[in-house]
Amino acid sequence: MNDERNTDRQTALESVQELATRFVDLANAMKDEGHSTARVNGGLMFASCIYATYSAAGNEGYLQDTGVNKVTAVYRRNLMTLQKLKRNAQSP
């Protein structure tokens, strides 16, 4: 059962990484169109806000403060995980 759960978790992680790569590719295309990295980053972050709100509350809904805090916590956890992976990749 644990092996099956680990396989499912690995498959989900690979799927998320594939989607993330597609977003980064799109961001790089926007940068290549002449948009600054700061503007592209702002656009991606705002799009993430829109989609996080949609996924939690639907098209017409909005997040209460507790929902904003939950989304912020997930974003922070993902950001910290990425930094840890990058730091480990640089350390021999």
C-alpha positions as CSV (number, residue, x, y, z in Angstrom):
1,M,0.0,0.0,0.0
2,N,2.8,2.4,0.8
3,D,4.5,1.6,-2.5
4,E,1.3,2.4,-4.3
5,R,0.9,5.7,-2.4
6,N,4.5,6.6,-3.2
7,T,4.0,5.9,-6.9
8,D,0.9,8.0,-6.9
9,R,2.7,10.8,-5.1
10,Q,5.6,10.6,-7.6
11,T,3.3,10.7,-10.6
12,A,1.5,13.7,-9.2
13,L,4.8,15.5,-8.6
14,E,6.0,14.7,-12.1
15,S,2.7,16.1,-13.5
16,V,3.0,19.3,-11.4
17,Q,6.6,19.7,-12.6
18,E,5.5,19.3,-16.2
19,L,2.8,22.0,-15.8
20,A,5.3,24.3,-14.0
21,T,7.7,23.9,-17.0
22,R,5.0,24.9,-19.4
23,F,4.3,28.0,-17.3
24,V,8.0,28.9,-17.2
25,D,8.2,28.4,-21.0
26,L,5.3,30.7,-21.5
27,A,6.9,33.3,-19.1
28,N,10.1,33.1,-21.1
29,A,8.2,33.6,-24.3
30,M,6.6,36.8,-22.8
31,K,10.1,38.0,-21.7
32,D,11.3,37.4,-25.3
33,E,8.5,39.5,-26.5
34,G,10.1,42.4,-24.6
35,H,8.3,42.3,-21.2
36,S,10.5,42.8,-18.2
37,T,11.0,39.8,-15.9
38,A,9.4,41.8,-13.1
39,R,6.3,42.4,-15.2
40,V,6.1,38.8,-16.3
41,N,6.5,37.7,-12.7
42,G,3.8,40.0,-11.6
43,G,1.5,38.7,-14.3
44,L,2.1,35.1,-13.4
45,M,1.6,35.8,-9.7
46,F,-1.6,37.6,-10.4
47,A,-2.8,34.8,-12.6
48,S,-2.0,32.4,-9.8
49,C,-4.1,34.5,-7.5
50,I,-7.0,34.4,-9.9
51,Y,-6.7,30.6,-10.4
52,A,-6.3,29.9,-6.7
53,T,-9.4,31.9,-6.0
54,Y,-11.3,30.1,-8.8
55,S,-10.2,26.7,-7.6
56,A,-11.3,27.4,-4.0
57,A,-14.4,29.6,-4.6
58,G,-15.5,29.3,-8.2
59,N,-16.0,32.0,-10.8
60,E,-18.2,34.2,-8.8
61,G,-16.7,33.6,-5.3
62,Y,-13.9,35.1,-3.4
63,L,-11.7,34.1,-0.5
64,Q,-12.3,35.1,3.1
65,D,-9.2,36.1,5.1
66,T,-8.8,32.4,6.2
67,G,-8.8,31.3,2.6
68,V,-6.1,33.9,1.7
69,N,-4.0,32.7,4.6
70,K,-4.4,29.1,3.4
71,V,-3.3,30.0,-0.1
72,T,-0.4,32.1,1.2
73,A,0.8,29.1,3.4
74,V,0.7,26.8,0.4
75,Y,2.6,29.3,-1.7
76,R,5.2,29.8,1.0
77,R,5.7,26.0,1.5
78,N,6.2,25.6,-2.3
79,L,8.6,28.5,-2.4
80,M,10.6,27.2,0.6
81,T,10.7,23.7,-1.0
82,L,12.1,25.1,-4.3
83,Q,14.8,27.1,-2.4
84,K,15.8,24.0,-0.5
85,L,16.1,22.0,-3.7
86,K,18.1,24.8,-5.4
87,R,20.4,25.0,-2.3
88,N,20.9,21.3,-2.3
89,A,21.7,21.3,-6.0
90,Q,24.5,23.8,-5.4
91,S,26.0,22.0,-2.4
92,P,28.4,19.1,-3.2
